[in-house]
Amino acid sequence: MTATDFPATAPARSVRTFHPRRGRMTARQTAALERLWPVHGLDVPDVPGTPVDPARLFPRRAPLVLEIGSGMGDTTAAMAAADPDRDYLAVEVHTPGIANLLDLVERHGLGNVRVARGDALDLVSGLAEASLDAVHVFFPDPWPKSRHHKRRIIQPAHVALLRSRLVPGGTLHCATDWAEYADAMRETLDADPGLVNAHDGFAPRPAHRPVTKFERRALTAGRPVTDLIYRRR
Ligand SMILES: C[S@@+](CC[C@H](N)C(=O)[O-])C[C@H]1O[C@@H](n2cnc3c(N)ncnc32)[C@H](O)[C@@H]1O
């Protein structure tokens, strides 16, 4: 698939956790997408649950971190650069963000990053059980209206799916700047019988999660950021 083949939105499905949105790409992002997608990219299969073998994406076997909704990719790139012994698979639906991450991958010479385009939930359903060392869900769309809560990525059925793909002891790390969502996340994660909170309540802000533009904007707007870190039993 080339950059110009990318559809603006994913095909319709009843409930999606993301806003369909278009976005302009810079010339640099377009070039990065054209050049790097064939090497570092993966299309999430159209049929949810189609097996995806991450071992085929990376030239080595290493613990794998899945970053859901990587946005512009700054966090993925920074964390992967600081953590060379693990591989990072970012999944995003927003093409300019995917292209930006590919550009960062090239600029920083990151051999341990691959980028999937499509719905993270479809991708995860195709991964084998216990195939992930960690799942990162940083600043997921908060869907603040009650009638939209069904779109939230952190909800019981999704959490059960994510947990099943973690190795025992693997971590599910979430961060949000939306206080009510943070409480809802905690309630949902606490209720999952296969997860245990790695901290007593909300986690102290981990130094290894870089501060992104997104987080700075939230802090400037007076929305404190909350981390939640759980381990699979
Ligand atoms: C609010 S942004 C946060 C981006 C990034 N994590 C950050 O911290 O800057 C949420 C992102 O999640 C993506 N997203 C939401 N649901 C998704 C899904 N099911 N699969 C892939 N990406 C998703 C959206 O496209 C959006 O880019």
The ligand as an ORCA input file, in Angstrom:
! r2SCAN-3c Opt
* xyz 0 1
  C      -6.150     11.787     22.235
  S      -5.087     10.985     21.126
  C      -3.623     10.652     22.081
  C      -2.426     10.324     21.243
  C      -1.135      9.921     21.968
  N      -1.294      8.679     22.702
  C      -0.607     11.005     22.848
  O      -0.447     10.770     24.041
  O      -0.306     12.102     22.360
  C      -5.837      9.376     20.987
  C      -5.400      8.637     19.750
  O      -5.891      7.317     19.784
  C      -6.245      6.934     18.465
  N      -7.181      5.823     18.587
  C      -8.360      5.816     19.257
  N      -8.929      4.610     19.190
  C      -8.093      3.829     18.454
  C      -8.156      2.483     18.025
  N      -9.193      1.694     18.351
  N      -7.155      2.010     17.286
  C      -6.098      2.801     16.950
  N      -5.975      4.087     17.335
  C      -6.982      4.593     18.072
  C      -6.816      8.190     17.847
  O      -6.751      8.174     16.447
  C      -5.914      9.263     18.455
  O      -4.823      9.554     17.624
*
